[in-house]
Amino acid sequence: MPVVISHADVLARAEADDATLPLLTIDEFFAGNTDEASLAPNQWGYGRPELREIERRLRELAEEPGVRWVRVQLHGDTHDLDGIVAEAIAICTDKEAAEIAELLDTESLQADGVIDGYATEDTGDEPEIPAGSRVLSVVWD
């Protein structure tokens, strides 16, 4: 089984992109990741489902018609930490925010909602956004 991308690899990609943090694929972030505090740590233990459940839902969402790609947005503090911490999920889609929230059941994820655009401006490795699509982000705190 692949292992989650290393902190060193994330920082190397950030350096290559002028210190912005890369958007990680579902595989890069979730495969082999057992650190429950690596995504929405303030909700872990307070109702947020396990990473495996979040991964399952994101993979299902990625297969939905009108969803172009799904990426994990890293927290800006990742530069200063020993590990990888994510703060949001970016979704390129032609769907409305309310439909994404319903498909993911963001309430049960203990998410604060779905917003337009990226949750942070410090993103790099951004895939193309096809005409008619936009980026929405599922955010926590």
C-alpha positions, 0 to 999 in steps of 0.5 A: 500500500502506498504511504502518504506523501512525506513532509519533505516531499511537500516542502520540496514541491513548495520550494519549486513553486515559490513556497506555496503549498501543493494541492494533494491528490486523494491518494497522496494525502490519504493512502497509508495516512493513519494520523487522524489529526492530519485533517480537521484536528479540532473536530477529531474526537468530537464527531468527525468521522475517521479518515477512511470514511472521509476518503471514501466519500471524497472518492465517490464525489470524484466520480460524480458527473460534473466533478473534474477533480478533488484535492486536499488543501494543506494548512499554511503551518505545514511549513513549520510543522514536522508533519502534514496538516490539511485544512480544506478540500478543494473541488473543481466542479460545475455543481452548486455549493449546496449540492456538494454539501449534500453529496458529502454530507458535510454536516456529518463531517463536522465541516463548517460548510462549502465556500467559493474558491480555495480556503487559502491563497497559498496553493500550488500545483493547481490543476486546470479549471475547465470552462464552466467549472469553478473551485469550491472548498469544504472547510473546517474552522 
